[in-house]
Every structure is written in structure tokens, then in C-alpha cells.
Amino acid sequence: MNISSGIKKEHTMKSLLAYAAPTISVMIFISIYTMVDGIFVARYVNSTALAAVNIFMPVYGLIFAIALMLGTGGSALIAKKMGENKYEEARSNFTFIVISGAALGLFIMTAGLLFIQPLLELFGAGTDPQLVDYTLTYAKIILWISPFLIVQVMFETLFVTAGKPKLSLIITIIGGSTNIILDYLFIVVMNMGIEGAALATAIGMVIPAVLGILYFFVARKNMLYFTKFKVEWDILLRSCINGSSEMVTNLSSSVVTMALNVLMLNFIGVDGVAAVTIMLYVMFVLTPFFMGYSVGIAPIISYNYGSQNKGQLKIIFKNSMIFISVSSMIVFIFSLLLGPYIIQFMSGEGSEVYEIAKNGFWIFSISFLFMGFNIFTSMLFTALSNGKVSAIISLLRTLVFVLTALLTLPFILGVNGIWIAIPLAEFLSIIVCAFFIFRKRKVYQYI
């Protein structure tokens, strides 16, 4: 079996960027169509509907977290086995991990539909009858496609591991473009409101999941495809442990989003929740360079770690530090220049929501200076099959530091304390990341 030259060859900065480019593009496109989704809801429904989407985010974040955990954790194990020339084992593990993800999606769908109303009230939707109605409508539709959502997110990483990042981009563009077209059709033309937004999102997720499933059934000449598999619970457990940092990140984001919603409801009201939602959309637009690059080259790191190519690990690490440093500065500058215009797309200039979001964004944007380094470091240790260190970084960065700040700063500094929480957490996290990189340098020899 010939392995894809993309993952196996000796890499330079140029080749790393070329290999990661499709994944970066996937992340950028996802962020764009996610934001377009929000624009349609904000502009053609109302700010309460936009707040409803954000109220559901903790549940969506749980589903996404499980998918990312299995996708990234499983990909690292699969790529490592390919580096060790254990292709049959890699394919068996791949098939079992995907089936496990779909099964978990079915469980979440069933449990979610049974308990969604009390959950959403816990997350803050119970403060406004219209907010409750909108949130329930949106949540039920998304929950129905939970198995497809999990598989789709897993494939974003697994296509890269299979040496087919460009195919992942094509499928993502098909799904995202469908989402945008249906947003216009359902929300603007047919006036379906929040229900139309949910249906457009759901269909846009199901399409790439189905296309991915079909591909891995028929692509028998490539590295990875569906095959007969062994039920190996230790592989599933190792995938979960190895990808735990990514799950921690997304679960923590759900908890933090809930905390932000509650604080904003108490300090400002529904407009504050809508402003936070806009801020999260802006973050989705400006951070795909970091996540896309990190996810894109993770299989290369895992493969070279499996084949014990220390020279390549050093080159990859050095070039990655250069890329992350430069892109962090570029993203920060872009955030200052373009942030207000992005906000204006989602809420008219001069509106209460616009003013709240704009005032907070100047503080929030500082986090982009540190975020890239933290994301890459966490993904680095996942790729090196050290889920423990990766999980510690993610737990501190996305939960402990942020919640500690949110539980103290707003009561000292008011609303500004809410906006300061995330930049402060990212700054503290970069210290933790530097500590682990220095401490583990002799174990993995990336320096």
C-alpha cells in the first residue's frame, strides 16, 4: 500500500502550509457560513431569535465536543499506526470509531429530545416566553440530526488523516453552500423564521455526512476506507482519552457560553446575550487559521512520531511556531480593522446590540494574540498521543481561568469584566503551554 506523499514526505514551511491549506479553508468556510446563518437570523427574524441560537449552544457544543474528541483522538492513533505500517489495524480502528460516533449520536438524539425543555430553562431560556419558544423550535430540529452532525465533524479530521484534505474542503463547501441557499429560501422567501434557520443548518450538515460515508465505502484504493472491524473498546477509550482536550475545550466553551448568557441577562438583558452571540460569531471568523493549521498538520506530526522521525518533528515544530506567531499578529490587526464592520452585518449600526458588541470587542480582540499558540500546543500533544497534557491545557484555558475571571471581574468592573475574562484566560494559558513545551522537549525531541 502506497501512503499519500503528502503525509509521508519531508516537509518544509511551504509544504506544511500547502498540506494544511485545505483544512484551513474548511475552517474558514465553516466560520463564514456559520456567521451568514447568524446574519439571516439577526436581520430577518429578530435579536431574540439570535439569542435563542446562543442559548442552545451548550447542547450543540456537547455534540460537537464528542465528535471532535473521537475525530482528533482517533485520527492520532490511526495516523500513528499508518506510520508503523499497520494499515489493516488502522482501517479496522477507523471503521469502529466512526460507527461508535454514530451510535453516540443516536443516544444524544434520544436523550436530548426527552429532556431538552428543562435543560434549556436551566441555560437561561426560561426568562422570556418568546425566547423559550424559539429555542425549543431550533433545538428539536438540530437534535434530530445529531448522528449526522457527529459523523460530519469527525470526517473533517479523518479526511486529512486519509490524505484527502482537498476532498474534505469540497464536501464542506457543498454542505455550507446548501445551508446559505436554504437560509435565504426558508427565512427570507418563505418567512419560516427560526424554524427555517434550523432546517437549513440541519440539511447543510446531513449532506457532507452522507457524502463522506459514501466515499469511505467506495474508496478502496486509498489509505482509509470502511472495512470489517473488531470491537476494540480499548481503542475507543484511547481515542477518547487522546482527544479529551478537544472535548474539554468544547464542553468548557458550552459552560462558558452559558455563564456569559446568564451574566449578560443579569447585567443587560436579551440584547446582551445577542451581543455575546455576535462576538462568538466574530471569533469563529477570525480563528480558523489557528485551528485549521493545527488540525491540518496533526496527522503529519502523528505519522512522524510513529515512524520516529525526530528531524522532521523539529522542522515541523519550528515552522509551526513561525506560522502561529505571524498569523496571530495578522488576525489581531484584522480584528481591530474589520471587527466593527462584521458586527454591523449582524446588527444595524446605532442599535443597542451593536453598541454593546462594539464596545466589548476592543477588549475581547486582545485574546487573538495568544489564542493561536494555545490551540496549537494543545493539538500538538494530542498528535503526540499525550492526551493528559493536552487535556490539562484545555481545561485550564477554556474553563478554569475563564470561569474564575467571570465569577469575579464582572462584580468589580461591571460589563467590562465580562469582556476581559477571555483575553485574561488566554494570556494565563500561554504561560502553561510554554511550561509544558519546555518540560516535554526531551521526551518528544521537537526542539
Order of alpha helices (4+ residues) and beta strands (2+ residues): alpha-alpha-alpha-alpha-alpha-alpha-alpha-alpha-alpha-alpha-alpha-alpha-alpha-alpha-alpha-alpha-alpha-alpha-alpha-alpha
